[in-house]
Amino acid sequence: MEKIHSLTGMMDLISSKADKEDLSNKVFLTEKLLKNIFENFSISEIRTPALEDTNLFKRSVGDTSDIVNKELYSFLDKNEKSITLRPEGTASVIRSLIEKKIDGDTHKLWYLGPMWRYERPQKGRYRQFYQAGVEMLGYEEGISEFEMISIICAINRELRIENPVIKINHLGSNETKKNFCDALIKYLKPMKSDLGEKDIARLEKNPLRILDTKDPNTQKILEKAPKISNFLPESSIKMLNEIKDTFSKDCEINIDYSLVRGLDYYTGFVFEAVSSNLGAQDAYLGGGRYDGLCKQLGGKELPAIGMAMGIERLALLSNAVEQTKSSISFIIISSTIAANAYKIAHDLRSLNNKINIDVQLSEGSLKSKMRRANKDNADYAVIIGEDELESGDVIVKSLSDQNSEQLNMKLNDLRDFISNLK
Ligand code: HAM
């Protein structure tokens, strides 16, 4: 029979006890640490569906973005309605607030889940990937910009990320954006034929995105192009400098006037966190202010700022290590005593919820079970056979110290031993 494979760019994550450096393990640990950071910042969780009306993304992420143009996973459902696997989380959060009629309040929300983009897979770029995001809603420009960068610094610290750089920019008001785009078009139009193919299309539809070009010809032409910094009000430049001053002791912060981001909804402060350790796909986090999105989707005027981070990219960068708990491999020598031996394991588990007790479920020799316990990096093996059950003793063997003697313990002593483990 023909084998069934996972789809291109979509991977299985399977945690491994034996290999702590395995990407799946790192992904799960990253998620745990991120949730902790979000809690520390007093941010609440939101979960939205993975499937949404396709129009939600067309109207928010934007018709001219790469995401909507060519990367959406869109299908017709049984009712011939176009639905899309979410490529990002911000639009769904806003849709949810509008629907629940809570778009006039303030909210600090985080989410974590799979997103889908039909991209060309490579290291750090997948078609199904996991993102965590934070959205601060109902807050005008000001303190929340600082809060965003503070969260990024906490992520860099807790995940022990090497060589992080935060790039920041300000896109100004709609008026600033328009004046700058007019000047950019005026400068680029006479050289249109020298631009990259993608950039020619962007010139008509979304000239700001040309600043994000990967085309060397366009990059050369852009060297002498008007700069957004010349169009920004003094207050925006001041904010960029203040943010740089505040956080420079924690992380390298670069003001990058060509940073524009790939989604259409951004309005003011924008940022990206990158690390040279990632290779070509160097951004592990990105975000910015999007004050116009809620109104644009049919809700109230709602100032907002947010960011999202790629979990796999963070996991690739993370040097964090799991806080180790003591682990016991519980070995029942023969299935004939399963019920009575299992009672002991069940009882031990209720004594200490800070340790792991792994009851070996498969049949096999003591030798193979000890091999399993060692492979799983257990700290101790607790071994129970018929003789032990009869005498009320169990065998305890330390696996971290291979030279240690195995001990015979009375059940009550074992209970004390387990209760005191950390
Ligand atoms: P984004 O820059 O499109 O922003 O994605 C955020 C992060 O998701 C990226 O920096 C990257 O780490 C990760 N990512 C994106 N595409 C892929 C992929 N194909 N494979 C692996 N990782 C990927 C947003 O999604 C906005 N919603 C962020 C935001 C929230 N802005 C305001 N609020």
Residues whose N, C-alpha, C, O or C-beta is under 5 A from the ligand:
A	BS01	HAM	P87 E88 G89 T90 R117 E119 G124 R125 Y126 F129 Q131 G133 V134 A283 Y284 L285 G286 G287 G288 G306 M307 A308 M309 G310 R313
